[in-house]
Amino acid sequence: MFPHRPSLLAPLVVLSLGAAMTANAATRVERKPFGKTPAGESVELFTFTRAGAPTVAITNLGGHIVSILAPDRAGRAVDVTLGYRDFAGYLGDTSYFGSIVGRYANRIAKGRFTLDGKTYSLATNNGPNSLHGGPTGFQKRVWTPKVVSGKDGDALELTYVSKDGEEGYPGTLTAKVVYSLREDGGLAIDYSATTDAPTVVNLTNHAYFNLAGEGEGTILGHEMQIEADAYTPVDATLIPTGERRPVEGTPLDFRKPVAIGARIDAADEQLKAGGGYDHNYVLRGTMGELRLAARVVEPKSGRVLEMLTTEPGVQFYSGNFLDGKVVGKSGKPYGRRSAFCLEAQHFPDSPNQPGFPPVVLRPGQTYRQTTVYRCTVAP
Ligand code: GLA
């Protein structure tokens, strides 16, 4: 009856919606109690919301990413990261589900290294080696939380002071990790650290992803692409030999997208050592510059994960040690290869490998790394 009316009104509606969206576009972080540690420390859960971005929850216990709700092609959001059903699960974590890892992510051979002529012995927890900072690494610590305001709106700044001698590492290290949700929907993790005596540092996040949803079977059908022409081969205890070996002609070649499961059980001495993929890739491009490291597509849902980092390497781990004993958030057991990790890092065992990019931090210097996990959908 009034055919002209809608066309007159429409621009007004669009304009006012546009204004509202700009006003609300920035990230908001809400906090609530999550639990208490046996030592009586209060731990909180921080929920990040932003229009057009996945909703993300993070706790200050070990900085674990607790959930990431990412939509599929049809807009149906599911939780794409592994985690526990409750706070007690996080207290007992042995899998590093979404946690910060430090002081040194990945392995240090025999838990020993020499710095400025002095040899340090670390707590060992992985056969003869020290893994992920030792048994009581950064994933077990209660970090001091602060909701700060940045260019993306609210962000969560976590601080932890690791004492001189903790887990065998020299120097008091002050570590800061800032989680923010960017305009493009990416979850950015900005790490920095300073020390009062020479030490070694390698920080990462150990999020496990299943883009079909946590607990929804294996990730063998996910297509993986890694921006790397070489990797660092390992011995039977997963310590690098020091070599950088081309991926070409091996089942470790992910320069073009390939299903994770396509070659995972190939007769290959490297895959045997890891029980699947558990290898450090030497990323293309310039260390220190944020660039694409990996892209993963889950063909059925169309969910895509892109990972960007400033680090020289990434550990691609295909969840080989998951064995179904942990029952996850929605009550489903996490079986072998039911998730993958992309851990941005300096190369494993760098303190003992003079040919690898250096990991020594000295007083007056600042360690920095940035990694972004971005969930999108394929067309
Ligand atoms: C890293 C290691 C793996 C394993 C997992 C945690 O990815 O390289 O070998 O320890 O962490 O289980």
Boltz pocket constraint, residues with backbone or C-beta under 6 A from the ligand:
constraints:
  - pocket:
      binder: B
      contacts: [[A, 94], [A, 95], [A, 96], [A, 106], [A, 131], [A, 238], [A, 278], [A, 315], [A, 317], [A, 321], [A, 341], [A, 343]]
      max_distance: 6.0
